[in-house]
Amino acid sequence: MAFQRRRYNYYNRLRRIIPLICAVSGALLVFFALLSIFSPPPDDSDRRISKQINYGANDERNVATVFRVPRSGGRSDRDIWRSWNAEFFYGCCNASSKFPNAKAVTRNDRYLAIATSGGLNQQRTGIVDAVVAARILNATLVIPKLDQKSYWKDASDFSHIFDVDWFISFLSKDVKIIEQLPKKGGETWSPRRMRVPRKCNEKCYINRVLPVLQKRHAVQLNKFDYRLSNKLRDDFQKLRCRVNYHALKFTDPILEMGNELVRRMRLRSKHYIALHLRFEPDMLAFSGCNYGGGEKEKKELGSIRRRWKTLHVNNPEKQRRQGRCPLTPEEVGLMLRALGYGSDVHIYVASGEVYGGEESLAPLKALFPHFYSKDTIATKMELEPFSSYSSRMAALDFLVCDESDVFVTNNNGNMARILAGRRRYFGHKPTIRPNAKKLYKLFLSKENTTWEEFASRVRTFQRGFMGEPKEVRAGRGEFHENPAACICEVTDVKTKAGKVDSRKLGKKNVVAMNDTHKEDDDDAEWLAENDYEEDQTDLQDRGLFNGTRLDYEDASSVSDEPEIEEMLSD
């Protein structure tokens, strides 16, 4: 009996405890459910500074950190502020004796007008090529019209940005240029409007435009950007260089403000880097890439992407693997540190609105705290004459980037290509373009390697992407980026230069650079036969916007829909 009473009491106590256990278990389940709901998704943390990366770690207290980024650039096997053997190359664009004076070839009954498109630098390429097109046709060129109605909505005329008198006088021996069409019967001459295909060569202009010009005497070529072939005879290529590097001079107000910005950067430091960041929402939306912002990012960039009805992005990861995505600000900073630039280096950033704002810029600023832009080194009052005009503001950035000791481009757009060519022409000043395809995998695995190994691999991948002499083979890529016909080698020390190449670079480095180019010719758009602008900005000519390819057009037929070349222009 006693045994049965004890067993009954035991079951009684157990029965009272079971509801308590169930209540505690239920509460824990509810707690963990709420925790999982309100915790940020894994993707959102990707855009924050990695917990395993330590910027500026120099002491032993950080031994537990996997990936320690030093504050200094460390020892480098090269001078980080100049290109190898640049002293043996110089810009040369004088006309040959076989290139007749404009007065001898210009026909008085032929007038060529040009309507450019896009932002400042895209329009600049159109202006340069318009001079050559007029010379091919032996026509008088009318000062080009700048695009005022498209995405940029900038009301500036040619004379607001460029010195018209200098432009006309400097090119007087090459092409006759006038400011406007002459009157015909007391009325303004109405030119025949046409559009030529991309990369139209000399024969193309003779066959397509000349017959109309001979009949109508005045022709206007619309949407004139990249409408001239990259492969022309040397006299025409050198004319391109005379226009781009000598005849196109900014107006005095732009030059004065731009030079003042450069002076203020020089007061802060002997050397500075200019970074064309290209991390704006529109740029990222067009790229179709993911940047670790989760569902919020997909929605924000997706809404912008819908501006282009024909743009479909099926595989963002594939875009990144192929090197078609701009590096994040953090990745740009890590690349520069690996190339030898320490935290004491001053950086001027040319950029519009950065996607993610200060959160995106924080890792770059942690790596390079001396961080400036025109808005931080000039007052609002000083910038007021320019701030309402995107082209004039872009011109200021252009000047500061051009005068920099090192120029870094995060996307091979129009400004980057023009500056790369200009810097080659004027002494091969270092111009760094990320080898994004190779760097992609390295950035993915950076936390699993040492800084020394990471930096070594970055330097290896960047060979051939630093803007050095003969880095790009003549005739490859887009001419405004690689003006090989306008770059000469010092002949009396040519043999010596070859010896210096071997001595400075070392046999292993020379072989490695050659191997890199053989391997990367298809990887880098600027080395490919199919030029960047053909892939990225030719949608209208291929009928993707309106389904029609037209040679002749009325002004009213041009759509105001934002075009891809306008978004990528600067």
Buried (B, 14 or more C-beta within 10 A) or exposed (E): EEEEEEEEEEEEEEEEEEEEEEEEEEEEEEEEEEEEEEEEEEBBEBBBBBEEBBBBBEEEEEEEBBBBBBBEBBEEEBEBBBBBBBBBBBBEBEBEEEBBEBEEBBBEEBBBBBBBBBBBBBBBBBBBBBBBBBBBBBBBBBBBBBBEEBBBEBEBBBBBBBBBEBBBEBBEBBBBBEEEBEEEEEEEBEBBBBBBEBBBBBEBBEEBBBEBBEEBBBBBBBBBBBBBBBEBEBBBBBBBBBBBBBBBBBBEEBBEBBBBBBEBBBEEBEBBBBBBBBBBBBBBBBBBBBBBBBEEBBEBBEEBBEBBEEBEBEEBEEBBBBBBBBBBBBBBBBBBBBBBBBBEBBBBBBBBEBBBEEBBBBBBBBBBBBBBBBEEBBEEEBBEEBBEBBBBBBBBBBBBBBBBBBBBBBBBBBBBBBBBBBBBBEBBBBBBBBBBBBBBEBBEEBBEBEBEEBBEBBBBBBBBBBBBBBBBEEEBBBBBBBBBBBBEBEEEEEEEBEEBBEEBBEEEBBEBBEEBBEEBBEBBBBBBEEBBBBEBBBBBBEEBBEEEEEEEBEEEEBEEBBBBBBBBBB
